[in-house]
Amino acid sequence: MLRTPKLVMIPGPTPVVRSIQDQMGRETVAFGDPFFVQDYKEVLADLKELWKCSGEVFVIAGSGTLAMEMAIANITKRGDHVLICSNGFFGDRFIEMCQRKRLNVDVLSAPWGTSVTADDVEKKLVEKKYDVVTVTHVETATGVVAPIEAIGKVVKAHGALYVVDGVAATAGAAQYVDPMGIDVLLSCSQKAFGVAPGLAILWASREAVEKRKSLNPIPESYIDFEKWLPVMHDPSKYWGTPAINLIWALKESLQIIKEEGIVERYARHLRQAAFADGALEAIGFTVAAEKLFRAPTLSVYLYPQDANVDDLQFRKILAEEGAQTAGCLGEYAGKGFRMGHMGNIDKHTLVSAVASVERAAMRCGMNVEPGTGLSVLQQGLVDEH
């Protein structure tokens, strides 16, 4: 029996297209190589332009978690008051990070499947003065997208610094640093950028950079803005070794984004997420996120309550049928699976993934008419033209 290749349909890492893989496979050069230095400069310039940031951008070796810590470390000092807006598991990760920094933390949580809103944040900021407010743009555990632009207006009106965790959103859900009042936007390479893991990416407003200067010194070293700014201004300088091949890969990713157009890229993610959700609903699954808060980059699909589906068995069979998905977390653990639909995946990948889910559902005893989900997806893909 032929082995079925698995589509990587988890919330990240996401599939890496051939042109990006080719950049990762290039012969590595010295980080001071003038051609690489120029490439690094172009990556930084593109990130600032595409995300409309008049401040600074940082691209360093690390993970999204490192970028989270970098955000907090550079704009807070012991005793500052931080409001963490959490829509689930990954929003809560800010709590321990802030507590380790001896910050005073309050948490504003939304029920799973919904999001904290601008009105919710307004009420908290009227009650108390906060130095920093954090929001997770797309919550990977729930498939929820937060209204970051509306929240940003409220945060700015109250004079706090605004941190947006864009790990599962950046390059797939609309984000603009200056227009949305974002002071720190953090992300990484392996989600909607479609690059392999290994790069931490962070944008900082002028206000955030000035805040860092006022805190001198900070306890952290590797993630200090002040250590990296000379390198970001002149990549021939050294603080930590850059991930050379990944920076080339990110350069190719940005070229793909520019060719598609970032506005169209955001619109495509919204369309294709709706098609995928509609297809899975037609099969009998429930989208965990309420319709108003559904993310364009990933979804949480819950099994039909009357189907008696064994989660581990379903995802094992789904992998055999060709689609690798992720288990659910927290309140949804064992009740469904998480599927990414972000980055550079195309219509062929979406069709194959939905077909794999259909086959797995039938093998697990769900009452599914073959082609039910596929017909919804295919019609959507045709209608978008």
N, C-alpha and C positions, 0 to 999 in steps of 0.2 A: 504494500500500500504506500502510495506517495505521501510524503510528509507535507502537511499544509503550512505554508509560511504564515506567521502571525503578524497581523496588523497591530501596530502599537497605538492602541486607542485609550490609554490611560490618561489622566490629567497632566502628565508630564513625567519623564521626557516624551516629547512628541516626535513623530517621524521626521527624519533628516533627509532632505532631497539630495539628489546626486551632486548638483553643483555646489552645495554646501559641504557635502562629504569630501569632494575633491579638494576644497580649500584646507580641510583638516588633514588631508593626506599629503600636503606639500612638504618638501624638505624644509625642516626648521632652520631658521637663520638666527644670527645674533640679534638681540633686541635693539641694538644700536644701528643695525643695518638701515641705511638711509631710505630704502624703498619701503621697509616695514614701518619705519617712523612715519613716513608719509601716509601709509595706509591707516595707521593708528589715528593720526590727526583727522583723516577723512571720516573715520568711524565716529569720533567724538563730535565733529561738526555736524554730521548727518543726524545724530541723536538729538543734538540741541535744536536743530532746525525743525525736524519732523515733530518733535514733542513740544515745540514752541517754548523753549526755556532760555531766558536771558541770563540765567545764573551760571551754574557749573554742572558738568556731567562727569561721572566717574565710571570707568570700566576697569575692573580689577579681577584677578583670579580669586574665585570664591563662589559661594552658593547664595541662594536667595535668603537663607537664614543669616548669613554673614551680612548681607545688605540690610536686613532688619536691624541687626545690632549696630551697624554703621550709622543708620538713621538716628537711633536713640542716643548713641554715644556722643554725637557731635552737636546736639542741640539741647541737651539737658544737663542739669547739675543736681547733686543731692538735695532733696527737699522740694524740687519742682513738682507741680501738680499735673498729672497726666490723665486724660479721659480716653479710655480705650473703647472704641465702638466695635463690638464683636458680633458677627453673625454665625459663629460656629467655632470649630476646632482650631483653625489656623489664626483666627482673630484673637483667640485666647493665648496664643503663644507670646504675644506682646506682654502679657501680665508678668510672667516670671522674669523676662528680660528687664522690665522696668523695676521690679522689686529688687533685683540684684544690684541695680544702680542706686538703690535707696531713694527711689522716687515715690511720691504719694499717688497711689493708683486708685481710680474709680473705674468701674466697668459698666458700660451701657450695652446690654445684650438684647438681641431680638430672638423671638421663637424661631426654631429651626424651620427653614423654608421661607422665611421672610427676612427683611433687612431693617436695620436701624435707619430712620429717616431724618431729614433735616429738621423737622418739627421736634423729634425726640432730642436731637442734639441741642436745639435752641433752648429747650426747657432746662437741660443740665447746665448750660453755660449762663443762664440767667441766675441759677441758684448759687453758682460758685465760679471763681476765677481760675481758669486753667492756663497753664503755660503751653501745653501741647495736646493736640487731639489726633488720635490715630484711627484710621479706617482701612479695612481690607476691601479692595475694590471687588474682587471675585473670591468668594469663600469656597475653597476646593471641597470642603466636606459637605456642603449643602447645594452647590450649584447656584448660589444666589449672587446677584450683582447689586452693589450698593449705589445709591444716587450721589456719586462723589462730587459732582458739580454743585448741586444744591446744598450739600453739606458744607462744601468749601466756602460758599457765600456766608453761611452762618458763622463758621469758624473765624473767617477774616473780620467779620463785623464785631467780633468779641476780642480781637487782638491776640489770638493764640496762633501758634505755629501748627501747620496742617501736614500730617504725614499720611501718605497713601501707600499701602502695600499693594503693589501691582503685579506680584509674582505670577498669578494665574490669569492676568488680564492684559498686561502690556503687549502691544502689537496685535491685539485681538478685540479689545474693548476701548472705546474712545477715551483718550486721555490727552490733555494739554496742560502743561505745567503752569505757565503764567495765566492763561485765560480762566483756569479753574481754581486759581488761588492756592495751588499746591506748593508747599515749601520743601518737602522731600518726597519724591516718588522713587520707590525702590522696586527692583525686579531682578531677573536672572535670564540666562540664555536659553534654557531648555524647554520653555513653554511655547508661547505663541510666536517667538522668534524662530523656532524650528531649528535651533542649534543644539549640539550636545551639551550636557551639563558642564559647568566649570567657570562661568563668568558671573560675577555680581555686577549689576548695573544700577546706578543711582543718579538722579537729577536733584540738584539743590538750588533753591531760589537764592537771590541775593540776600534776603533776610536770614535764611538759614546759614549762609556762609558767614555773615556778620555775627550771628549768634555764636557760631563756633569760635570766632576770634575773641569774643568776650569771655570765653570759658578757659582760656589758656592758663595752665595746661590741662589736658584731660588724661585720665589713667590709661586709656587705650593707645596702642601704638600703630599696629598694622592698619586699622580702619580709620585713622585720624585724617580728616579732610586736609589738614595743614601739611601732612606728610605727602599726600598724593597730589595736591594742587600743582606743585612744580612739574610733576610728570604729565599731568593732564594738559598743562600749558605747553610743554615741550617733551614729547614722549621719548626723546633721546636720553633724558635724565632717568635716574634710577632710584627707586625706593624698594620695590619688590618686583621680582621677575614677572613680566607680563606673560599671559597664556597666548603665545604668538599665533599658533595655528587656530585657536578659537577666535582670536580677534580677526584673522582673515575670514573665518567662517561667518562671524557676525557682519563683516563688511559685505559679504555676498548676500546674507539675509536682508540687510538694509537695501541692497540693490534690487532685490526681489520686491521689497515693500515699495520702493520708489517707482518701479515699473508698474506695479498694480495700482499705485496711488493709495495713500494711507486712508483717505476718506472712503474709497471703495473697499479697501480691506476691512474696515470697521463694518461697513454695510454688508459685505459678503458674510462675515461672521454672524451677524444678526439673522440674515436670511437662512443660512445653512443650519444654524442652531434650531430655528423654528421648524425647518424641514425634518431634521433628525428627531426632534421632540414629537412632532406630529406622527412620524412613522412608528415610533415606539409606543405612543399612546394607542395607535390603531391596532397594534398587536395585543395590547392589554396592560402595558406597564403604566405606572403613574409617574409623572415628573414631580420630584419632591418639592422643588421651588414653586411658589405661587407665581402665576403668570406675569404679574407686574414686576417680579424680581428675578426672572430667569436670565442666567448668564449666557453670553454669546460664545463662550469658550469651552464650557463643559457642562454636563448635566448629570444629575443623580436620578437613576431610574429605579423605582420601587416595584417589587414583584406584585402581581395580583394577589390580594389577600385570600382568595378562594382557591388558589392554584397549588398551595402546599409545596412551594419550590424550595429545595435545599440550596442555599447560597453557594457554598463551596463547590457542590456538584455542578451547579449551573455554570459558574465561571470556569470550571475545569473543562466542561463540554464546549463552552463558548470559545475557549482557547483552542481546543481541538478543531473547531469549525473555522478558526482563522482570525479571531479578534481577541487581543489581550486587553482586558479591562481591569479596573481596580475595585477592591472591596470597599464597602461604606464604613464610615467612622461614627463614633458617638452614638447618638440616638438612632441612627439609621443602620448601624452595624448588623449584618446578617439579613437585612430586609431588602437589599437591592445591590446595584453596582454603579460605579462612577465611570463615565465615558467622556473622553476628551473629543472635541471636534474643532480644534484650533490650529493656527499656524499655517503651514503650506499644504495641508491635505486637500486633495481635489475631489471632484464628484465621483471618480472611480473608487476612491478609498471609502467615501461615505456609503456608496451603494454596496460595496463588498462587506462593510461593517454591519449594515442593517440586515443584509442577507444572512450573515453569520449569526446574528441574534435570532432571526426567524428560525433558522435550522436548530439552534440550541434550544429555543423555546419548545419546538415540536418534539425534540428528543427528550425533553424533561416533562413531557406530558401536558403542556399547555395547549388549550384549544385554539390553534392558530391556523388559519387558512393560508397556504403558501402564497406569498406575493402580496399579502395584505399591507404590510409596512412598506415594502418596496414600491408599491403603486403610489402611496402618498409621497414618498421621497422623490420618486421619478417625476411625478407631476409637478412638484415644487421646483425641481431643477430645470424642467422645461419652461415653466411659467416665468422664471426669473429672467428669461431672455425675451 
